[in-house]
Amino acid sequence: MIQQRPALYHTTGKCYVNCVAKAELWREIANNLVISEKELKKRWDSLRTQYMRYKKHGPSGSSGAQKTHRQFLQPHTKRKESTSNLTIRAPLSESESCSP
Protein backbone atom coordinates (compact mmCIF):
# COMPACT_ATOMS: atom_id res chain seq x y z
CA MET A 1 0.00 0.00 0.00
CA ILE A 2 2.86 2.36 0.74
CA GLN A 3 4.53 1.55 -2.57
CA GLN A 4 1.38 2.78 -4.33
CA ARG A 5 1.72 6.15 -2.55
CA PRO A 6 5.11 7.66 -3.47
CA ALA A 7 4.34 10.83 -1.51
CA LEU A 8 5.15 8.83 1.65
CA TYR A 9 8.68 7.84 0.66
CA HIS A 10 9.82 9.65 -2.51
CA THR A 11 11.75 12.50 -0.87
CA THR A 12 12.28 14.44 -4.09
CA GLY A 13 8.61 14.35 -5.11
CA LYS A 14 6.45 17.46 -4.92
CA CYS A 15 3.89 15.84 -2.60
CA TYR A 16 6.49 14.64 -0.06
CA VAL A 17 6.61 18.04 1.66
CA ASN A 18 2.80 18.33 1.87
CA CYS A 19 2.13 17.23 5.47
CA VAL A 20 -1.64 17.37 5.05
CA ALA A 21 -1.62 15.11 2.01
CA LYS A 22 0.76 12.64 3.68
CA ALA A 23 -1.36 12.55 6.84
CA GLU A 24 -4.39 11.69 4.72
CA LEU A 25 -2.46 8.89 2.97
CA TRP A 26 -1.33 7.43 6.33
CA ARG A 27 -4.92 7.62 7.62
CA GLU A 28 -6.21 5.87 4.50
CA ILE A 29 -3.73 3.00 4.87
CA ALA A 30 -4.37 2.71 8.61
CA ASN A 31 -8.12 2.44 7.99
CA ASN A 32 -7.58 -0.26 5.33
CA LEU A 33 -5.35 -2.28 7.67
CA VAL A 34 -7.52 -1.59 10.74
CA ILE A 35 -4.60 -0.38 12.89
CA SER A 36 -3.75 2.99 14.38
CA GLU A 37 -1.71 5.52 12.43
CA LYS A 38 0.87 5.47 15.20
CA GLU A 39 1.32 1.69 14.90
CA LEU A 40 1.41 1.92 11.10
CA LYS A 41 4.18 4.55 11.14
CA LYS A 42 6.09 2.54 13.74
CA ARG A 43 5.96 -0.55 11.51
CA TRP A 44 6.97 1.49 8.47
CA ASP A 45 9.97 2.94 10.30
CA SER A 46 10.97 -0.55 11.39
CA LEU A 47 10.71 -1.96 7.86
CA ARG A 48 12.68 0.94 6.41
CA THR A 49 15.40 0.51 9.07
CA GLN A 50 15.59 -3.24 8.41
CA TYR A 51 15.93 -2.58 4.70
CA MET A 52 18.72 -0.04 5.20
CA ARG A 53 20.62 -2.49 7.44
CA TYR A 54 20.15 -5.21 4.84
CA LYS A 55 21.53 -2.95 2.13
CA LYS A 56 24.46 -1.85 4.29
CA HIS A 57 25.60 -5.30 5.36
CA GLY A 58 24.43 -7.34 2.39
CA PRO A 59 22.84 -10.76 2.56
CA SER A 60 24.33 -13.33 4.89
CA GLY A 61 25.36 -16.79 3.77
CA SER A 62 26.44 -18.01 0.38
CA SER A 63 23.10 -17.68 -1.38
CA GLY A 64 24.06 -14.38 -2.99
CA ALA A 65 21.87 -11.32 -3.22
CA GLN A 66 18.36 -12.11 -2.09
CA LYS A 67 15.33 -10.29 -3.40
CA THR A 68 13.22 -8.38 -0.92
CA HIS A 69 9.74 -6.99 -1.42
CA ARG A 70 11.00 -3.62 -0.14
CA GLN A 71 13.41 -3.06 -3.04
CA PHE A 72 11.19 -0.30 -4.38
CA LEU A 73 12.87 1.87 -1.72
CA GLN A 74 16.34 1.51 -3.21
CA PRO A 75 16.23 4.63 -5.39
CA HIS A 76 14.91 6.63 -2.43
CA THR A 77 17.49 5.66 0.20
CA LYS A 78 20.54 7.57 -0.92
CA ARG A 79 22.74 8.76 1.89
CA LYS A 80 23.43 12.45 2.13
CA GLU A 81 26.93 13.43 1.16
CA SER A 82 28.99 14.55 4.10
CA THR A 83 30.93 17.77 4.01
CA SER A 84 33.95 18.93 5.91
CA ASN A 85 35.27 22.32 6.86
CA LEU A 86 38.85 21.03 6.70
CA THR A 87 41.03 21.99 3.78
CA ILE A 88 43.35 19.49 2.19
CA ARG A 89 46.86 20.76 1.61
CA ALA A 90 49.63 19.30 -0.47
CA PRO A 91 52.31 17.48 1.54
CA LEU A 92 55.29 19.54 2.66
CA SER A 93 58.45 19.21 0.68
CA GLU A 94 61.68 18.25 2.45
CA SER A 95 62.82 21.89 2.59
CA GLU A 96 59.54 22.93 4.25
CA SER A 97 59.39 20.13 6.81
CA CYS A 98 59.95 20.75 10.52
CA SER A 99 62.61 18.10 10.97
CA PRO A 100 66.20 19.34 11.64
QUIRAKA-V345256 format. One record per residue. PSI is psi in radians with two decimals (* if undefined). OMEGA is omega in whole degrees, -180 to 180 (999 if undefined). Layout:
psi=PSI omega=OMEGA
psi=PSI omega=OMEGA
This chain:
psi=-0.64 omega=179
psi=-0.67 omega=180
psi=-0.54 omega=-180
psi=-0.05 omega=-179
psi=1.36 omega=-176
psi=-0.39 omega=180
psi=-0.33 omega=-179
psi=-0.33 omega=-176
psi=-0.31 omega=-177
psi=1.62 omega=-171
psi=-0.37 omega=180
psi=-0.02 omega=179
psi=2.70 omega=-179
psi=-0.61 omega=-176
psi=-0.24 omega=-177
psi=-0.59 omega=-178
psi=-0.15 omega=-179
psi=1.69 omega=-176
psi=-0.63 omega=-179
psi=-0.80 omega=180
psi=-0.72 omega=180
psi=-0.69 omega=178
psi=-0.69 omega=179
psi=-0.69 omega=178
psi=-0.75 omega=177
psi=-0.75 omega=-180
psi=-0.74 omega=-180
psi=-0.80 omega=180
psi=-0.76 omega=180
psi=-0.72 omega=178
psi=-0.69 omega=179
psi=-0.63 omega=-178
psi=-0.12 omega=-180
psi=0.87 omega=172
psi=2.92 omega=-180
psi=2.73 omega=177
psi=-0.66 omega=-180
psi=-0.81 omega=179
psi=-0.70 omega=179
psi=-0.83 omega=-180
psi=-0.63 omega=178
psi=-0.78 omega=179
psi=-0.71 omega=179
psi=-0.81 omega=179
psi=-0.72 omega=180
psi=-0.80 omega=179
psi=-0.75 omega=180
psi=-0.73 omega=178
psi=-0.77 omega=178
psi=-0.74 omega=-179
psi=-0.75 omega=-180
psi=-0.67 omega=177
psi=-0.73 omega=179
psi=-0.81 omega=180
psi=-0.70 omega=-176
psi=-0.80 omega=-175
psi=-0.30 omega=-178
psi=2.94 omega=-179
psi=2.57 omega=178
psi=2.76 omega=179
psi=-3.05 omega=-176
psi=0.22 omega=-176
psi=-0.11 omega=-180
psi=-2.94 omega=-177
psi=2.17 omega=179
psi=2.54 omega=178
psi=2.51 omega=177
psi=2.56 omega=-178
psi=-0.10 omega=180
psi=0.25 omega=-178
psi=-0.25 omega=177
psi=-0.30 omega=179
psi=-0.35 omega=-172
psi=-0.83 omega=-180
psi=-0.19 omega=-175
psi=0.27 omega=-177
psi=0.59 omega=179
psi=2.41 omega=177
psi=2.56 omega=177
psi=2.49 omega=178
psi=2.40 omega=179
psi=2.65 omega=178
psi=2.83 omega=-179
psi=2.59 omega=177
psi=0.11 omega=178
psi=2.49 omega=176
psi=2.51 omega=180
psi=2.18 omega=180
psi=2.73 omega=176
psi=2.62 omega=179
psi=2.62 omega=180
psi=2.48 omega=175
psi=2.97 omega=-178
psi=-0.62 omega=-179
psi=-0.40 omega=-180
psi=-0.16 omega=-175
psi=2.82 omega=-177
psi=-0.10 omega=-177
psi=2.56 omega=-177
psi=* omega=999
